[in-house]
Amino acid sequence: MRIMGLDFGSKTVGVAVSDPLGITAQPIEIVRRKSENKLRQTLARIEELIREYQVTQLVLGLPKNMNNTLGERAEKSLEFKEMLERRTGLPVVMWDERLTTVEANRALMEGNVRREERGKYVDALAAVLILQGYLDRICAPGTAEPGDEE
């Protein structure tokens, strides 16, 4: 049983997947789009990865505003959630992703990755942080069954 984490952006979708035991998250790839509103190829690629890694659940980052409200990006993520559920038939959990891109950039800077190179990795690393946060929550002793983090 593997879980896939997704960082949905306007031009890219960072993809991560858990190990078979659901303990750790690893980056898989960044799916790049030519246009923000064209999602057919993006969804098709995600479906291929779901089959390849035998994914049974998806975790999608929800980019809330710092004051916990939902803005335009969050609304687009919720629409993407509905598309994913329809296309894949898998459950999609929304996970608060505030500051994951900032954290991913910081980790890349600390790893001495040059600024020009960071764009190649930041979205996949953000997906790892989203998924790892979810995995840590469901694996923590004494936590109730997690629901949507909306």
QUIKAPE-V296983 format. One record per run of one state. SS is the DSSP state (A for helix, B for strand, O for the rest). FROM is the first residue (numbers start at 1). TO is the last residue. If there is no record, write none. Layout:
# QUIKAPE-V296983
ss	from	to
SS	FROM	TO
SS	FROM	TO
This chain:
# QUIKAPE-V296983
ss	from	to
O	1	1
B	2	8
O	9	11
B	12	18
O	19	24
B	25	32
O	33	39
A	40	53
O	54	54
B	55	62
O	63	71
A	72	88
O	89	90
B	91	96
O	97	99
A	100	110
O	111	114
A	115	118
O	119	121
A	122	139
O	140	150
